[in-house]
Amino acid sequence: MSDLTDCVVTPRVATDGFDPLGVGVHRGSTIVFSDAAAYASRGERGDKGYSYGLYGTPTTRTLEEKLSRLEQAARTFLVPSGQAANAIAAMALVEAGQHLLLADTVYPPMRDFALNDLSRLGVSVEFFDPTDLDDLKSKIRPETRLVWCESPGSTTMEVMDLPAAAEIAHEGGALLGVDNTWATPLNLKPLTLGADLVTEALTKYVSGHSDVLLGSISVRDPELASPIKAAIGRMGIGASPDDASLVLRGLETLGVRLRHSEAVARRFCERLTKHPMIDKTLFPALQSFSGHALFQRDFLGASGVFTLTFTEELAPHVWPALDRLRLFAIGASWGGTRSLVAPMPVRGNRSVTQWSGADITLRISIGLEDEAELWEDMERFLAALEEFSTAANAAQ
Ligand SMILES: *Cc1c(COP(=O)(O)O)cnc(C)c1O
């Protein structure tokens, strides 16, 4: 063959005997077939066969399979981000004329997607109080197709009674979906508590290193896999094998990372609940937290993400005090090795519940740094709060 042809045609080297622990990064759009008949019948290959890169590669399917085992799911689908998982799950299952109920505390982009896009497409969108199941029950209609939950709620950490919510949804002929990003499939298994589908922002703890965006949708019943798979294919949504490979690597250490972050977060929260500069510490693993009994019943552990609230008097000093931090980084997302803080407003993201506290909270994600140095940094922030409020009071 000429050099030009040799440049293009790739020889196949033997792969038997090469048995690494990790799965390779299989990049591919085109997948070739042994003959014309195999190509003609490619649609009959079923879920295990390969026909085109968009519909899966060995790398993406390995991660899907691992997640299915952890979630106890029939099938898992990867999508390019956690928010894509939420949006596509709803998009695939709800149609014009149907009704979607969302917990008032879901991840804000999910409420925006429902209010802007699903509403525009003829879906009726309504919110319920995640801590009041009578509210959920009273809002179920014959056309309710999906009840969307997140437990604990984004930022404000309300723990939901998921088995009871599933029962209410199913009695009304609706499906229950859960965004499980905070807990990860190691600490909560919504499909075993009655949920029909679960989404994860793998971007956070599962990948664990703040260097990749990826999401997953897992379903309990194989029947639910078809509409989701079809919607993903028709919308042309593929997950990159390179990204899947990074998440596969991160997933191997998820257990030890989570255990460490949870332990440090617990110790921080116990000290912070008693601290005079802090109004409330929102962390389901705290015994004093309102949702703690449900947390104890349903969760296998906590992650290292919690939220601090402040009195109205101290709230204006939170932003300037953040600039005293040296080790905690200021930034969105969480679940990586580096500890993060993010100031989060709440009120604008509530429709049927009242946020009574000051409209600035601080979401904290505990990473893997030295615990004593991290606490020293937290104390620097708390001391700055005190300093600024004392100065403001003196100036009055
Ligand atoms: C971050 C997050 C998402 C979105 O994940 P991305 O991969 O950043 O799109 C979805 N749900 C929850 C609860 C999150 O915290």
The ligand as an SDF file (V2000), in Angstrom:
LIG
                    3D

 15 15  0  0  0  0  0  0  0  0999 V2000
  -24.2730   21.1580   40.2970 C   0  0  0  0  0  0  0  0  0  0  0  0
  -25.5870   20.5180   40.3170 C   0  0  0  0  0  0  0  0  0  0  0  0
  -26.2130   20.1450   39.1350 C   0  0  0  0  0  0  0  0  0  0  0  0
  -25.6430   20.4670   37.7930 C   0  0  0  0  0  0  0  0  0  0  0  0
  -24.4540   19.8390   37.4960 O   0  0  0  0  0  0  0  0  0  0  0  0
  -23.5610   20.3870   36.2900 P   0  0  0  0  0  0  0  0  0  0  0  0
  -22.7760   19.2060   35.8940 O   0  0  0  0  0  0  0  0  0  0  0  0
  -22.7570   21.5130   36.8550 O   0  0  0  0  0  0  0  0  0  0  0  0
  -24.5040   20.8450   35.2330 O   0  0  0  0  0  0  0  0  0  0  0  0
  -27.4360   19.5120   39.2190 C   0  0  0  0  0  0  0  0  0  0  0  0
  -28.0090   19.2660   40.3970 N   0  0  0  0  0  0  0  0  0  0  0  0
  -27.4440   19.6130   41.5510 C   0  0  0  0  0  0  0  0  0  0  0  0
  -28.1310   19.3090   42.8250 C   0  0  0  0  0  0  0  0  0  0  0  0
  -26.2200   20.2640   41.5590 C   0  0  0  0  0  0  0  0  0  0  0  0
  -25.6890   20.6450   42.7130 O   0  0  0  0  0  0  0  0  0  0  0  0
  1  2  1  0
  2  3  1  0
  2 14  2  0
  3  4  1  0
  3 10  2  0
  4  5  1  0
  5  6  1  0
  6  7  2  0
  6  8  1  0
  6  9  1  0
 10 11  1  0
 11 12  2  0
 12 13  1  0
 12 14  1  0
 14 15  1  0
M  END
$$$$
